[in-house]
């Protein structure tokens, strides 16, 4: 009986010890994380980091249907956005194409694409956000584009949509 009580007390002490140690550690780590930003966007300016959630939302709702969840596209139909030489060669052009669509014969990573992409977003803010998301995901680590850089891009008037009635 005495032995059992002793055992229980020491067990209790061990549990207390473990929980106090375990509780202290993560709190310290969390504090560090708040001081210096970590994660995939840590090296980007704060205003670019701030647009990433919006960029991700747009990508996942609007782009995946063609460019795919992987951003690898579909051969001969939808060009890749992952490690795409064409995209990386001109970020402002990528923003303009996202805004205004594109109907060109283009060569992306050595493959030809000729299908049309219609305008995908309506504002420069959205186009810049989604392109910055693309530039920093899917194996891309290719910097960013700013709103100031796309100041010269003209948003073309949308072709009239048939009235939805
Ligand atoms: C309905 C299919 C479709 C959707 C949806 C779509 N695209 Fe495209 N995209 C294309 C096609 C087709 C091309 C090739 C256009 C051409 O040949 O002129 C293209 C080309 C591009 C290019 C230039 C080529 C490259 O590899 O860099 C970019 C940038 C791009 N799309 C971005 C986007 C973004 C960002 C979204 C989502 C906001 C999006 N696209 C949604 C079909 C689509």
Boltz pocket constraint, residues with backbone or C-beta under 6 A from the ligand:
constraints:
  - pocket:
      binder: B
      contacts: [[A, 58], [A, 59], [A, 62], [A, 63], [A, 64], [A, 65], [A, 66], [A, 67], [A, 77], [A, 78], [A, 79], [A, 80], [A, 81], [A, 84], [A, 86], [A, 87], [A, 88], [A, 93], [A, 94], [A, 95], [A, 97], [A, 98], [A, 102], [A, 103], [A, 104], [A, 105], [A, 106], [A, 108], [A, 113], [A, 114], [A, 115], [A, 116], [A, 117], [A, 118], [A, 120], [A, 121], [A, 130], [A, 131], [A, 134]]
      max_distance: 6.0
